[in-house]
Amino acid sequence: MNRMKWMFPFLVVCGVLALAFAADNPDFHKEQNGLLRHVVCFAFQENAKPEQVQGVVDAFLDLPNQIPFIVDIEWGTNVSPEGLDKGFTHCFVLTFKSAKDRDAYLPHPAHKEFGKSLSGLIKDVFVLDYWTK
């Protein structure tokens, strides 16, 4: 079967399932007690030079100096022996007091500028937010 013929229905089904999950997941829509963690993992291009990677780390770690909504930032590189990293080597965890603070961080000019600086260096990025329990 032609790929385009099944792609649209597949995407529609995925969208419906995602909306159904969101409707049934109380954590999806409302503020929670606790802190909001914003996890960002990077897989760098194979040709990224160590000094370029360090520049990304330094720029990411400087964001709390430019964006007051960030309560804390942690980071590290993958040391897992499991081999399930899928090429992701660097992980950053930002902490926010509220979804409103996280939502203000996302379009912040310093965050946008940081995102632009990644062009050509990042092969893939993974982002996940969760409320601490």
C-alpha positions, 0 to 999 in steps of 0.5 A: 500500500502507498505510504501516503494512504496509510500515513494520514489515518495513522496520524489521526489515530495517534492524535486521538489516542494522545488526546484521550490520554491527556483527558484521562491524565490528571497530571497533564493539565493542572498545576501540581504540588511539588516542583516541575522538572524539565529534562533535556537530553542531547545527541550531538552530531558526530562531527561536533568538536569537543570545544563546541560541545563544551560551548553548548554546556556552558551556554545551557548552564548560563541560562539561569543567570538570564532567566529568573524562572529557573530555580535550579539546573543540573547536568551530566553525561551518560554513564549508563552501562546498559547501552540504551542511550540511543546516542544521547550523551548529555542530560540537563534538568531544569527546575521550575516552581510552576508550569507558568514559570516553565511556560515563561521560560520556553519563549524567553529570548535567552532560551530562543537564542540558545536554541539557535546556537545549537544549529548544526551541532545537535543530531537529536533532542529529547525533552520530558517534563514531570512533576516531582512527587 
